[in-house]
Amino acid sequence: MPERKNQHYVPQHYLRAWAANGQLNIFHLESGGIFSEGTDSVCARNYFYGNPPVVEEELANLEGYHARPLNGLRQGDNLPDFSDQYVQLLLSFVTTQRTRTKATKEDIRDGDDFIRDAVREDLEADRYEDRITWKSDLTEDEKEDALVDASLLGTHHYLISLGIFGYIGISDLEGIMLRNVTDREFIVSDVPVVHDIPQYSREQGIVPAGLANRGLQIFCPIDRNRILLLYDPEVYRFDANSRKQVLIKSPDVVDELNLLQFHNAESIVMFDSSSEDYIRGLHVRIDEVRRREEITVPLEVESGKKEVVNKVPAYQVPKLSPSLPGCTTMAHLPYAKQRPNCRSTEAQNLARRTFNETGTPDLGLITSIRVLEELLDLS
């Protein structure tokens, strides 16, 4: 296989926490089958980030940075031990992982028809003639497909860039570690970062959870015994110990946290020591938690024209929220689409400025990684 052809949308360094001798146990949601597969091939596709693989090469560097705090946690560090740099890298990992998955890419493809209409109009008007030199004789349909694919990939690159700088937008969230002390393990899925807004989702009819929303909770499995929980401190209080840990002693709560992975998964969940009966038992309960609602959202195409599209967005809040111990909710606070101390606009402006200055999506994403290196003094 050509170098860097196999490109992961969930990094290998992250999945290794659930692997034994490089192998993961995998449950396939659609077929119900359970099989073993190596971390080198799970959650990966050929040229997922484009060909030639220039973006993949830079993402490998980013993964190296993101692995630093994760490795620290897995080797015994606690959240209070972390430097500001490690905290920012951990937050950047969480927000980047949210944007780089196959689920996000499929979410972008929901706008395919509108992008295709705009591309077809531009081709008919010969607007690309002075901008593109085609390397081979392509039919008009093939040119259209190539331009649509490039547009979709460019959008994905931009969203990943937003994820890289996402640590700025969620810097107002507090973090604790949910420490599993039962004999059951935490599992993980191909879309591991789960967003929830338990205080407001039902009364407000919230379907997708945004990074800026008041009442946000973000769950990110770290390994078989730990889940990082980021939460809005204005809405929730947790009785954590000096290590910023909340001990999970109830197997039922472990089940509820594992069901979040079934809710969020696109195709598979992964595990190490759990029995097949346990995993299948969770799958039987998937309808308790899994939400896939169709909503109407505005979409702006390249021409500037706004359309309305019905879609099933990624990152919907679950039907069931875990009953976490030691949690107090500030029930008097009204819902708001943006937390008062959230800096999401700052993060968005940084990504937008980086892309505007570079001119092409792949270079914009590469430059975003370089900017992160400068901002966090990485080497």
DAFEN-V452319 format. One record per residue. N is the residue number from 1. RES is the residue in one small letter. PHI is phi in whole degrees, 0 to 359 (999 if undefined). PSI is psi in whole degrees, -180 to 180 (NA if undefined). Layout:
BEGIN
{{N/RES/PHI/PSI} {N/RES/PHI/PSI}}
END
This chain:
BEGIN
{{1/m/999/135} {2/p/303/150} {3/e/301/132} {4/r/64/21} {5/k/289/-40} {6/n/277/109} {7/q/241/125} {8/h/273/138} {9/y/258/-9} {10/v/235/119} {11/p/297/147} {12/q/300/-41} {13/h/299/-30} {14/y/284/-43} {15/l/289/-22} {16/r/299/-21} {17/a/294/-18} {18/w/249/9} {19/a/258/151} {20/a/237/119} {21/n/55/39} {22/g/78/4} {23/q/246/139} {24/l/249/140} {25/n/276/131} {26/i/232/133} {27/f/251/124} {28/h/266/119} {29/l/298/-43} {30/e/288/-45} {31/s/272/-23} {32/g/78/6} {33/g/280/150} {34/i/239/130} {35/f/210/171} {36/s/248/140} {37/e/210/150} {38/g/285/150} {39/t/296/-19} {40/d/287/-17} {41/s/241/-12} {42/v/282/142} {43/c/54/49} {44/a/215/151} {45/r/218/154} {46/n/295/126} {47/y/50/45} {48/f/300/-34} {49/y/257/9} {50/g/118/160} {51/n/224/123} {52/p/291/157} {53/p/276/45} {54/v/293/-37} {55/v/292/-42} {56/e/301/-39} {57/e/298/-42} {58/e/286/-35} {59/l/297/-30} {60/a/299/-39} {61/n/295/-43} {62/l/299/-42} {63/e/299/-36} {64/g/298/-41} {65/y/293/-47} {66/h/296/-29} {67/a/290/-22} {68/r/301/-56} {69/p/292/-34} {70/l/297/-45} {71/n/297/-38} {72/g/299/-45} {73/l/297/-41} {74/r/288/-19} {75/q/263/5} {76/g/116/-5} {77/d/292/152} {78/n/247/161} {79/l/305/-40} {80/p/295/-17} {81/d/282/-15} {82/f/283/141} {83/s/287/167} {84/d/302/-38} {85/q/298/-45} {86/y/293/-38} {87/v/298/-45} {88/q/294/-38} {89/l/294/-39} {90/l/296/-44} {91/l/295/-39} {92/s/296/-39} {93/f/301/-47} {94/v/299/-48} {95/t/285/-32} {96/t/291/-43} {97/q/299/-33} {98/r/299/-35} {99/t/266/-16} {100/r/263/0} {101/t/286/166} {102/k/296/-33} {103/a/298/-40} {104/t/294/-41} {105/k/297/-40} {106/e/292/-34} {107/d/298/-40} {108/i/297/-38} {109/r/295/-14} {110/d/297/-20} {111/g/266/12} {112/d/304/-45} {113/d/298/-41} {114/f/287/-38} {115/i/295/-41} {116/r/297/-40} {117/d/298/-41} {118/a/293/-42} {119/v/296/-44} {120/r/299/-41} {121/e/297/-42} {122/d/293/-39} {123/l/296/-43} {124/e/295/-29} {125/a/268/6} {126/d/58/35} {127/r/283/-12} {128/y/261/-6} {129/e/301/-40} {130/d/269/0} {131/r/247/-22} {132/i/230/133} {133/t/252/110} {134/w/286/132} {135/k/279/-12} {136/s/211/169} {137/d/282/105} {138/l/250/148} {139/t/287/167} {140/e/298/-37} {141/d/295/-40} {142/e/293/-38} {143/k/297/-43} {144/e/299/-46} {145/d/299/-43} {146/a/296/-42} {147/l/289/-38} {148/v/295/-46} {149/d/300/-41} {150/a/295/-40} {151/s/294/-44} {152/l/296/-43} {153/l/295/-40} {154/g/298/-39} {155/t/297/-41} {156/h/296/-42} {157/h/301/-40} {158/y/294/-42} {159/l/296/-37} {160/i/296/-39} {161/s/299/-42} {162/l/301/-39} {163/g/295/-40} {164/i/302/-42} {165/f/269/6} {166/g/297/-22} {167/y/301/-28} {168/i/292/-44} {169/g/292/-29} {170/i/251/19} {171/s/293/-15} {172/d/276/-9} {173/l/283/149} {174/e/265/157} {175/g/233/139} {176/i/225/163} {177/m/252/123} {178/l/277/110} {179/r/258/115} {180/n/278/116} {181/v/246/19} {182/t/268/-180} {183/d/269/10} {184/r/257/152} {185/e/260/156} {186/f/282/139} {187/i/254/180} {188/v/215/159} {189/s/234/180} {190/d/283/-3} {191/v/227/77} {192/p/285/-26} {193/v/272/115} {194/v/254/134} {195/h/251/137} {196/d/217/154} {197/i/224/70} {198/p/298/-30} {199/q/290/-31} {200/y/237/-13} {201/s/299/-40} {202/r/286/-49} {203/e/291/-28} {204/q/264/-7} {205/g/65/36} {206/i/285/131} {207/v/254/-69} {208/p/274/143} {209/a/259/125} {210/g/268/156} {211/l/295/-21} {212/a/264/-8} {213/n/295/141} {214/r/295/142} {215/g/84/11} {216/l/292/140} {217/q/233/138} {218/i/236/125} {219/f/253/126} {220/c/227/107} {221/p/302/137} {222/i/258/-44} {223/d/199/-165} {224/r/291/-16} {225/n/241/-1} {226/r/219/141} {227/i/231/127} {228/l/282/128} {229/l/243/119} {230/l/257/135} {231/y/214/158} {232/d/283/111} {233/p/288/-13} {234/e/284/-22} {235/v/254/-33} {236/y/237/147} {237/r/233/139} {238/f/236/137} {239/d/274/81} {240/a/263/158} {241/n/277/-175} {242/s/294/-19} {243/r/269/9} {244/k/59/43} {245/q/245/143} {246/v/244/118} {247/l/282/129} {248/i/260/104} {249/k/258/-13} {250/s/263/123} {251/p/302/-31} {252/d/295/-38} {253/v/291/-38} {254/v/302/-44} {255/d/300/-44} {256/e/297/-40} {257/l/292/-38} {258/n/292/-32} {259/l/296/-26} {260/l/300/-35} {261/q/290/-36} {262/f/294/-38} {263/h/299/-46} {264/n/276/-23} {265/a/302/142} {266/e/275/-49} {267/s/228/-36} {268/i/221/155} {269/v/240/153} {270/m/234/148} {271/f/205/171} {272/d/245/-71} {273/s/258/-4} {274/s/296/147} {275/s/284/157} {276/e/298/-37} {277/d/297/-39} {278/y/295/-46} {279/i/296/-43} {280/r/294/-33} {281/g/295/-38} {282/l/293/-40} {283/h/297/-35} {284/v/300/-29} {285/r/267/9} {286/i/300/-33} {287/d/291/-16} {288/e/293/-27} {289/v/236/-30} {290/r/283/124} {291/r/244/129} {292/r/220/74} {293/e/266/143} {294/e/271/132} {295/i/230/165} {296/t/260/125} {297/v/229/149} {298/p/283/146} {299/l/224/128} {300/e/258/123} {301/v/271/175} {302/e/300/-29} {303/s/287/-9} {304/g/94/-9} {305/k/285/135} {306/k/263/132} {307/e/239/166} {308/v/245/132} {309/v/229/143} {310/n/269/129} {311/k/210/162} {312/v/254/97} {313/p/288/154} {314/a/287/163} {315/y/61/50} {316/q/278/152} {317/v/288/148} {318/p/287/159} {319/k/290/-32} {320/l/240/129} {321/s/257/141} {322/p/298/145} {323/s/272/84} {324/l/281/135} {325/p/289/150} {326/g/70/21} {327/c/256/129} {328/t/243/134} {329/t/252/135} {330/m/276/85} {331/a/290/-14} {332/h/280/-16} {333/l/281/131} {334/p/284/159} {335/y/290/146} {336/a/218/142} {337/k/292/-24} {338/q/226/131} {339/r/293/145} {340/p/302/-35} {341/n/260/8} {342/c/287/138} {343/r/248/35} {344/s/296/-35} {345/t/297/-38} {346/e/298/-44} {347/a/295/-42} {348/q/296/-42} {349/n/295/-36} {350/l/294/-45} {351/a/295/-43} {352/r/297/-43} {353/r/295/-41} {354/t/298/-44} {355/f/291/-40} {356/n/295/-35} {357/e/283/-26} {358/t/268/-33} {359/g/94/-27} {360/t/232/146} {361/p/298/-42} {362/d/294/-42} {363/l/292/-33} {364/g/298/-42} {365/l/292/-43} {366/i/299/-44} {367/t/294/-35} {368/s/300/-40} {369/i/295/-40} {370/r/294/-40} {371/v/296/-40} {372/l/301/-42} {373/e/303/-41} {374/e/289/-44} {375/l/297/-38} {376/l/258/6} {377/d/55/53} {378/l/269/149} {379/s/206/NA}}
END
